[in-house]
């Protein structure tokens, strides 16, 4: 499957703050691109799962980032009601009530 880019051109600026507090820190000599690429693949897969579960990327989404040491990081940002729905879905799966484990 291709990259998940959201419902429209402005999906990254629709009100969800997805930048972490450390988003501006860069250490010389650290390969952030490799870590970010791995995180991007994982975030895209998670975003496809969110869409498949009925979520809109304007309410909850995974975003690729990197840690200070260059490791990939996937952050999930969402509105509280979407986070509560996601928690309910995960709780149902964990308890064996939600289908695939």
Secondary structure, 3 states (H helix, E strand, C coil): CCCCCCCCCCHHHCCCCCCCCCCCCCCCCCCHHHHHHHHHHHHHHHHHHHHHCCCCCCCEEEEEEECCCCCEEEEEEECHHHHHHHHHHHHHHHCCCCCCC
